[in-house]
Amino acid sequence: MSAPPRERAMRVADRQMRRMRSAGAASGHASRMFPGGSAGSVPPVLLIAPDSFKGTFSAPAVAAAIARGARAAGAECDLCPAADGGEGTLSVLLDALGGTTAEAAAHDPLGRPLRAQLGWLDDGATAVVETAAASGLALLAPHERDPEAASTRGTGELIAVAAAAGARRIVVGAGGSATVDGGAGALAAIADGGGLRGAELLVLCDVATPFEQAARVYGPQKGADAAAVERLSARLHAQAAALPRDPRGVPMSGAAGGLSGALWAAHGARLEAGAAWVLDRLGFDARLARADAVVTGEGRLDAQTREGKLVGEIAARCRRAGVPLHVVAGRVALDGAGLAALGIASAHAAPDAAAMVAAGRTVAARVG
């Protein structure tokens, strides 16, 4: 698919400008070269926009490692670490937009006390709460995973703290939870904390799954066996019927085990595709127009990548703009047909930082 005329023109003009600068440097006996190029050659510009590799590497760390390799191969790099509403969303937004953080008392998925971080943007008008900070799967040891017992109460406590502190808008990143409680714990904590006090809720969802399918789709990865999935599904249906609005069938209402649907039903929360929302705040499309190629990444590249994940959203934008996309992932579990369906030019398995550096070098050499 070719790029829209305006975006294509912007990229062409940018490349021409860089070539003119390069030619001027060459005429002044300060010619530029990149591996595989000649004197005066213009190095490729790579937009490096990975997600975090959950539980191992943050998005900024992944971007920096890929860039080290790409720069060694002569590329110019625009680092744009990103997120889709899951783990790392808060840090990505704070780095890009500025803001502050604070800690608040809350409880983990099994009810144990902890101190969790929340962020403040727009001079305190907007609060950012990550579900993973208090209700995250990463807070539990593998043998502790029990979605029938796990609660989103801690996330509700953080939302209530933000509302009490005067936030006019609360952005909730819904990814990475250990829960399938249909948001019951969060709703109870918000009520106990005095309600939203007029604050608006925006929930960033990293999946499109509706409320009633949350147990079937995500229960097993959170520790539920087949029997538990059936019990959890029955519980979700009962909860949906008791909420002020029925979230069943609503796209994205199953994020965080139904937390997003509960906040939509009980508090009128707006549900947004997290990847698209974050990329827009990072100015991704304008940066894409100046790039020769994009490098993105995530911990595991698989069938779920297309279901609201960051890589899937970036792939769609690259296809529309006609810009090649390369992926660096901790594990690549898509075959050639799956990669082609997303429009991915190349995929590189990189379970550690050294492999990320090597992948960055390989991609830069290929693009150059």
C-alpha positions, -999 to +999 in steps of 0.1 A: +000+000+000+014+034-009+017+063+015-009+091+015+004+120-007+010+144+022+030+119+042+049+107+011+058+143+002+070+150+038+093+120+037+106+129+002+113+165+013+130+154+044+152+129+025+161+156+000+171+180+027+193+154+043+209+147+009+216+184+004+232+186+038+252+155+031+263+168-003+274+201+012+294+183+038+310+162+011+320+193-010+336+207+021+358+176+025+338+163+054+319+136+035+296+113+054+295+075+050+276+047+064+284+010+061+276-002+026+273+034+013+296+058-004+310+093+004+281+117+008+255+089+012+226+097+034+221+073+064+187+058+068+165+071+096+150+044+118+120+052+141+125+028+170+092+023+189+091-009+210+069-019+238+084-033+270+094-069+272+071-076+301+090-086+333+124-083+317+132-051+298+115-017+298+105+000+265+133+026+268+159-001+275+148-020+244+148+011+223+183+021+235+197-014+228+183-016+193+196+020+186+231+011+197+233-016+170+216+006+144+239+035+150+269+012+148+257+003+113+254+040+104+217+047+109+202+078+124+177+068+152+146+084+165+138+067+198+101+065+206+095+039+233+058+032+235+031+012+253-005-001+248-020+004+282-001-024+299+031-024+319+053+006+313+025+029+301+031+053+330+068+057+324+064+061+286+039+089+291+059+107+318+091+105+297+073+119+266+050+145+282+066+154+315+049+150+348+055+137+383+050+105+403+037+097+437+032+067+458+000+056+476-010+028+499-029+000+481-033-038+481-020-064+457-042-090+439-043-112+470-050-084+495-015-078+508-005-042+515+019-024+491+030+010+480+021+016+443+031+044+420+007+067+401+016+096+378+004+131+373+003+150+340-011+184+329+000+201+362-020+176+382-052+177+362-046+142+348-037+112+368-023+080+353-030+046+371-015+014+358-035-017+367-003-036+368+010-015+396-014-029+422-033-057+405-006-070+382+003-106+374+040-097+379+032-091+416+025-128+422+048-158+422+038-184+397+024-207+424+002-178+437-017-172+405-054-177+413-078-156+392-107-168+413-092-151+444-073-122+427-089-088+431-087-054+414-093-037+447-058-021+447-064-005+413-097+009+427-078+023+457-054+041+434-082+056+413-099+068+445-066+084+457-063+102+424-099+114+426-095+126+462-063+145+452-083+165+426-077+148+393-102+159+367-093+130+344-080+096+354-063+075+328-063+038+337-039+015+318-057-018+319-030-043+308-010-068+328-035-078+355-037-110+375-074-107+378-107-119+363-129-104+390-150-084+365-138-052+382-157-060+414-128-052+437-121-019+420-157-008+422-159-015+459-127+004+466-138+034+446-170+035+466-152+031+499-128+059+489-155+084+483-162+079+446-148+097+416-157+133+428-165+144+393-134+130+376-137+114+342-123+079+335-104+069+304-094+032+302-066+023+279-072-013+267-047-036+251-073-061+239-106-060+221-122-089+240-157-083+254-165-087+291-180-122+290-151-137+272-124-125+296-122-158+315-120-180+285-094-159+267-072-148+296-080-170+326-056-198+316-026-175+315-035-162+349-036-196+365-072-209+358-077-245+347-107-255+326-131-259+356-120-225+370-126-209+336-162-222+336-168-208+372-152-175+363-173-172+332-205-178+352-194-152+377-188-126+350-223-132+335-239-127+369-219-096+375-228-081+341-264-086+348-262-067+381-242-037+368-260-004+359-252-011+322-245-045+307-210-047+293-214-080+275-206-077+239-190-043+242-155-043+225-126-039+250-148-044+280-129-076+289-096-059+295-080-066+329-104-095+334-134-072+330-122-042+349-126-020+319-162-032+314-171-026+351-157+010+349-176+016+317-208+002+332-207+018+366-188+051+360-193+058+323-156+053+316-145+058+280-127+027+266-099+035+242-074+013+223-044+019+244-018+016+216-035+041+194-040+066+222-004+064+234+011+066+199-010+097+192+003+114+224+039+106+212+034+122+179+041+089+162+025+097+128+046+129+122+077+110+132+067+081+109+066+105+080+103+113+085+114+077+088+128+053+062+118+023+083+103+015+117+116-010+143+091-021+170+091-050+194+075-068+223+082-098+245+064-123+224+053-119+188+023-142+184-013-144+173-024-119+200-002-092+185-031-082+162-056-080+190-050-045+203-013-048+210+012-021+202+030-040+174-003-046+156-012-009+157+022+002+145+020-024+117-013-009+105+001+026+105+032+015+086+011-002+060-010+029+055+021+051+052+041+027+030+070+025+055+088-009+061+083-024+095+109-046+113+102-063+146+125-073+175+109-097+200+120-118+229+103-147+211+089-149+176+060-173+174+045-162+141+053-181+109+060-164+075+023-162+067+016-145+100+044-120+095+032-113+060-004-107+072+009-079+094+032-065+067+063-072+087+095-070+066+117-089+091+114-104+126+143-110+149+143-130+181+162-111+208+159-125+243+187-104+257+203-070+253+232-083+232+207-098+207+188-066+206+220-047+196+227-073+169+192-070+156+194-033+154+227-036+134+211-061+110+180-040+104+200-008+098+223-026+073+193-040+055+175-006+053+207+012+044 
